[in-house]
Amino acid sequence: MSFEPVVLVVGEEELLVDRAIGDVAASVRADDPEAEVIDLAPGGLEPGRIAELTSPSLFGSGKVLVVRSAQDLGKDLTAELLKYAKTPADDVVLVVVHLGGAKGKALLDGLVKLKARKISCPKVTKVGERIDFVRAEIRRAGGKISPDAARGLVEAVGNDLRELAAACSQLVADTGGKVDDAAVARYYRGRAEVTGFAVADKAIEGQLADALEQLRWALATGVAPVVIVGALAQGVRGLAKVGGAPRGARGAALAKELGMPPWKIDKLQRQLRGWSGDGVARALTAIAEADEQVKGGAADPAYALEKTIADIVTARSQRRAS
């Protein structure tokens, strides 16, 4: 076979690890449809088993031998794997899966030294990385997604890459490929937080009709008025924080100063372009009144929220007069 005989998959992100293994197996089977994939964990291995599994097949078909959790292999099996990797068989692709780190480092270092092809699958921990993953996943499925929609989907679905990948696939299938923030809100309407943030974003950006539409739909699907007020407050307070930041601060320094991730600062900076300091103050006052009203001070919380959103949009539109 014309493939790398030894592949080292390193990392903790299970979805990426499984995809890496799947890609290797698919490549081999594209060349040899009869190739057998054998998936092994350390508990299923004993000394001599590697030699047995990598011996020539009577039927002439190839093999993909996957050794998972290789950091847990004992000294004898580690030595056997490294010995095999020095002179691998022509019709076998060995895939060694290792978490990385100190445990089992002799095997890791040995395979790297033998120039095994290395695929890194590090844990995706930062919000920005998950947003990048969503955008890449939508492209992989044949669609397009706006930056705000990608952020909204991460906020709605959470940190699990498998759930995010499934959501991306479903959104592309259901929307025909064009995924915007309205589509994310529509298909994830059970997620109260993202629904509240969708209302807040439209209001802060001065899109009154869209904000009111999002509000009515959110209330109709059971989102509590207090959650929407909280999202409005968080959005406008974010404008105030970014607007009041030191002028020279940028990048990581600004993120540290404000205690916000860079992607959120970028979004707020874009939204802030339509605002004055006085406008932000007026919006905060309107939100404070709304908070009191939805907690019992108003007979009709929905009307109070509609009025608050209109007041926020007005505060933004009066920026030049101030």
C-alpha positions as CSV (number, residue, x, y, z in Angstrom):
1,M,0.0,0.0,0.0
2,S,1.1,3.6,-0.6
3,F,0.1,4.9,2.8
4,E,2.2,5.8,5.8
5,P,2.7,2.5,7.6
6,V,2.6,4.0,11.1
7,V,0.2,6.8,12.2
8,L,0.4,8.4,15.6
9,V,-2.8,10.1,16.8
10,V,-2.2,12.2,19.8
11,G,-4.7,14.1,21.9
12,E,-7.7,14.1,24.2
13,E,-10.5,15.3,21.9
14,E,-12.4,12.1,21.3
15,L,-14.4,13.3,18.2
16,L,-11.2,14.5,16.5
17,V,-9.4,11.2,17.4
18,D,-12.3,9.1,16.0
19,R,-12.3,11.2,12.8
20,A,-8.6,10.8,12.4
21,I,-8.9,7.1,12.7
22,G,-11.8,7.1,10.3
23,D,-10.0,9.1,7.8
24,V,-7.0,6.7,7.8
25,A,-9.3,3.7,7.4
26,A,-11.3,5.4,4.6
27,S,-8.2,6.2,2.7
28,V,-6.9,2.6,3.0
29,R,-10.3,1.2,2.0
30,A,-10.6,3.5,-1.0
31,D,-7.5,1.8,-2.3
32,D,-8.3,-1.7,-0.9
33,P,-12.1,-2.2,-0.3
34,E,-11.4,-5.5,1.4
35,A,-9.0,-4.1,4.0
36,E,-9.8,-5.2,7.5
37,V,-10.0,-2.7,10.4
38,I,-9.0,-4.2,13.7
39,D,-9.6,-2.0,16.8
40,L,-7.8,-2.9,20.0
41,A,-7.5,-1.5,23.5
42,P,-4.6,-2.4,25.9
43,G,-6.8,-5.0,27.6
44,G,-7.2,-6.9,24.4
45,L,-3.4,-7.2,23.8
46,E,-0.8,-9.6,25.1
47,P,2.9,-10.1,24.1
48,G,3.1,-11.6,20.6
49,R,-0.3,-10.4,19.5
50,I,1.1,-7.5,17.5
51,A,3.3,-9.9,15.5
52,E,0.3,-12.2,15.0
53,L,-2.0,-9.4,13.7
54,T,0.6,-7.9,11.4
55,S,1.6,-11.2,9.7
56,P,0.7,-11.5,6.0
57,S,-2.9,-12.3,5.2
58,L,-3.7,-15.5,3.4
59,F,-6.2,-13.6,1.3
60,G,-3.8,-10.8,0.3
61,S,-6.0,-8.0,1.7
62,G,-4.6,-5.2,3.8
63,K,-5.2,-4.3,7.4
64,V,-5.7,-1.2,9.5
65,L,-4.6,-2.0,13.1
66,V,-5.8,0.5,15.7
67,V,-4.2,0.4,19.1
68,R,-6.1,2.7,21.5
69,S,-5.0,4.1,24.8
70,A,-1.4,3.3,24.0
71,Q,-0.2,5.3,27.0
72,D,-1.5,2.4,29.1
73,L,0.5,-0.3,27.4
74,G,3.1,-2.1,29.6
75,K,6.8,-2.2,28.9
76,D,6.8,-5.4,26.9
77,L,4.0,-4.3,24.5
78,T,5.6,-0.9,24.1
79,A,8.9,-2.6,23.1
80,E,7.0,-4.9,20.7
81,L,5.2,-1.9,19.0
82,L,8.5,0.0,18.6
83,K,10.2,-3.0,17.2
84,Y,7.4,-3.5,14.7
85,A,7.4,0.2,13.8
86,K,11.1,0.0,12.7
87,T,10.2,-2.5,10.0
88,P,6.5,-2.3,9.4
89,A,4.7,-4.7,7.0
90,D,3.8,-3.5,3.5
91,D,0.1,-4.3,3.8
92,V,-0.6,-3.0,7.3
93,V,-1.3,0.5,8.5
94,L,-0.7,0.7,12.3
95,V,-2.6,3.5,14.0
96,V,-1.4,4.2,17.6
97,V,-3.7,6.4,19.7
98,H,-2.0,8.2,22.6
99,L,-3.4,10.8,25.0
100,G,-0.1,12.6,25.1
101,G,1.5,13.7,28.4
102,A,4.0,11.9,30.6
103,K,2.4,8.5,30.8
104,G,3.7,6.2,28.2
105,K,6.1,8.8,26.9
106,A,8.7,6.3,25.8
107,L,6.3,4.9,23.2
108,L,5.3,8.4,22.1
109,D,8.9,9.6,21.7
110,G,10.0,6.4,20.1
111,L,7.3,6.6,17.4
112,V,8.1,10.3,16.7
113,K,11.8,9.4,16.4
114,L,10.9,6.7,13.9
115,K,9.1,9.4,11.9
116,A,5.6,8.1,12.3
117,R,3.0,10.4,10.7
118,K,1.6,12.4,13.6
119,I,-2.0,13.7,13.8
120,S,-2.7,16.1,16.7
121,C,-6.1,16.1,18.3
122,P,-5.8,18.5,21.3
123,K,-8.7,19.3,23.6
124,V,-10.7,22.3,22.3
125,T,-11.0,24.4,25.4
126,K,-11.3,28.1,24.3
127,V,-14.6,29.6,23.1
128,G,-12.9,31.0,20.0
129,E,-11.6,27.6,19.1
130,R,-15.1,26.1,19.4
131,I,-16.4,28.9,17.2
132,D,-13.7,28.1,14.6
133,F,-14.7,24.5,14.9
134,V,-18.4,25.3,14.2
135,R,-17.5,27.4,11.1
136,A,-15.2,24.7,9.8
137,E,-17.9,22.0,10.5
138,I,-20.6,24.0,8.6
139,R,-18.2,24.3,5.6
140,R,-17.5,20.6,5.9
141,A,-21.2,19.9,5.6
142,G,-21.4,22.2,2.5
143,G,-22.9,25.3,4.1
144,K,-22.0,28.8,5.3
145,I,-22.5,30.4,8.7
146,S,-22.2,34.0,9.8
147,P,-19.8,34.8,12.7
148,D,-22.6,35.8,15.0
149,A,-24.6,32.6,14.3
150,A,-21.5,30.5,15.0
151,R,-21.1,32.2,18.4
152,G,-24.8,31.8,19.1
153,L,-24.6,28.1,18.3
154,V,-21.7,27.6,20.7
155,E,-23.6,29.5,23.4
156,A,-26.7,27.4,22.8
157,V,-25.2,24.0,22.5
158,G,-22.2,24.2,24.8
159,N,-18.7,22.7,24.8
160,D,-19.2,19.1,23.6
161,L,-17.8,18.8,20.1
162,R,-20.0,15.8,19.2
163,E,-23.1,17.8,20.0
164,L,-21.8,20.8,18.1
165,A,-21.0,18.7,15.1
166,A,-24.5,17.1,15.2
167,A,-26.1,20.6,15.4
168,C,-24.0,21.8,12.5
169,S,-25.0,18.9,10.3
170,Q,-28.7,19.3,11.2
171,L,-28.7,23.1,10.6
172,V,-27.2,22.7,7.1
173,A,-29.7,20.0,6.3
174,D,-32.6,22.0,7.6
175,T,-31.7,25.4,6.1
176,G,-30.3,24.4,2.8
177,G,-26.8,25.5,3.8
178,K,-27.2,29.2,4.7
179,V,-27.1,29.4,8.5
180,D,-27.6,32.8,10.2
181,D,-28.4,33.8,13.7
182,A,-32.1,33.6,13.1
183,A,-31.8,30.0,12.0
184,V,-29.8,29.1,15.1
185,A,-32.4,30.8,17.3
186,R,-35.2,29.0,15.4
187,Y,-33.8,25.5,15.7
188,Y,-32.6,25.9,19.2
189,R,-35.5,27.8,20.7
190,G,-35.5,25.6,23.8
191,R,-32.3,27.2,24.8
192,A,-33.4,30.2,26.8
193,E,-30.0,32.0,27.0
194,V,-29.3,32.1,23.3
195,T,-32.9,33.3,22.7
196,G,-32.4,36.1,25.1
197,F,-29.1,37.1,23.6
198,A,-30.7,37.1,20.1
199,V,-33.2,39.6,21.3
200,A,-30.5,41.7,23.0
201,D,-28.2,41.7,19.9
202,K,-31.0,42.9,17.6
203,A,-32.0,45.7,20.0
204,I,-28.4,46.8,20.5
205,E,-27.8,46.9,16.8
206,G,-30.9,49.1,16.3
207,Q,-33.0,46.5,14.5
208,L,-36.3,47.2,16.1
209,A,-38.6,45.0,14.0
210,D,-36.3,42.0,14.2
211,A,-35.8,42.5,18.0
212,L,-39.6,42.6,18.6
213,E,-40.1,39.6,16.4
214,Q,-37.4,37.7,18.4
215,L,-39.0,38.9,21.6
216,R,-42.5,37.7,20.7
217,W,-41.3,34.4,19.6
218,A,-39.1,33.9,22.7
219,L,-42.1,34.7,25.0
220,A,-44.3,32.3,23.0
221,T,-41.8,29.5,23.5
222,G,-41.7,29.9,27.2
223,V,-38.6,32.1,27.8
224,A,-39.0,34.0,31.1
225,P,-39.1,37.8,30.8
226,V,-36.5,38.1,33.5
227,V,-34.1,36.0,31.3
228,I,-34.6,38.4,28.5
229,V,-34.0,41.4,30.7
230,G,-30.8,39.8,32.0
231,A,-29.6,39.3,28.4
232,L,-30.4,43.0,27.6
233,A,-28.5,44.1,30.7
234,Q,-25.5,42.0,29.9
235,G,-25.4,43.2,26.3
236,V,-25.6,46.9,27.2
237,R,-23.2,46.6,30.2
238,G,-20.8,45.0,27.8
239,L,-21.0,48.1,25.6
240,A,-20.3,50.3,28.6
241,K,-17.2,48.2,29.6
242,V,-15.7,48.2,26.1
243,G,-16.6,51.9,25.6
244,G,-14.9,52.8,28.8
245,A,-11.7,50.7,28.2
246,P,-8.3,52.5,28.0
247,R,-7.8,53.7,24.4
248,G,-4.4,52.1,23.9
249,A,-5.4,48.6,25.2
250,R,-5.7,46.0,22.5
251,G,-5.7,42.2,22.0
252,A,-4.8,40.1,25.0
253,A,-4.2,43.1,27.2
254,L,-7.7,44.4,26.6
255,A,-9.2,41.0,27.2
256,K,-7.4,40.7,30.5
257,E,-8.4,44.2,31.5
258,L,-12.1,43.6,30.8
259,G,-12.3,39.9,31.8
260,M,-13.8,39.0,28.4
261,P,-12.7,36.6,25.6
262,P,-11.4,38.4,22.5
263,W,-14.2,37.3,20.3
264,K,-16.8,38.9,22.6
265,I,-14.8,42.2,22.7
266,D,-14.7,42.2,18.8
267,K,-18.4,41.7,18.7
268,L,-19.1,44.5,21.2
269,Q,-16.7,46.9,19.4
270,R,-18.7,46.4,16.2
271,Q,-22.0,47.0,18.1
272,L,-20.5,50.0,19.9
273,R,-20.0,51.9,16.6
274,G,-23.6,53.1,16.7
275,W,-23.6,54.3,20.2
276,S,-22.7,57.4,22.3
277,G,-21.9,57.3,26.1
278,D,-25.2,59.1,26.8
279,G,-27.1,56.6,24.7
280,V,-25.6,53.7,26.7
281,A,-26.6,55.4,29.9
282,R,-30.2,55.9,28.8
283,A,-30.4,52.2,27.7
284,L,-29.2,51.1,31.1
285,T,-31.8,53.2,32.8
286,A,-34.5,51.7,30.6
287,I,-33.3,48.2,31.4
288,A,-33.3,48.9,35.2
289,E,-36.9,50.0,34.9
290,A,-37.8,46.9,32.9
291,D,-36.1,44.7,35.6
292,E,-38.4,46.2,38.2
293,Q,-41.5,45.8,36.0
294,V,-41.0,42.2,35.0
295,K,-40.4,41.3,38.7
296,G,-43.9,42.4,39.6
297,G,-44.2,46.1,38.9
298,A,-46.0,45.7,35.6
299,A,-49.4,44.2,34.8
300,D,-48.1,43.2,31.3
301,P,-44.4,42.1,31.3
302,A,-44.5,41.6,27.5
303,Y,-45.6,45.1,26.9
304,A,-42.9,46.4,29.3
305,L,-40.2,44.4,27.3
306,E,-41.5,45.8,24.0
307,K,-41.3,49.3,25.4
308,T,-37.8,48.7,26.7
309,I,-36.5,47.4,23.4
310,A,-38.0,50.5,21.7
311,D,-36.3,52.7,24.2
312,I,-32.9,50.9,23.6
313,V,-33.2,51.4,19.9
314,T,-34.2,55.0,20.4
315,A,-31.2,55.6,22.7
316,R,-28.9,54.3,20.0
317,S,-30.5,56.4,17.2
318,Q,-30.2,59.6,19.2
319,R,-26.4,59.3,19.4
320,R,-25.8,62.3,17.1
321,A,-28.2,64.6,19.0
322,S,-26.4,64.0,22.3
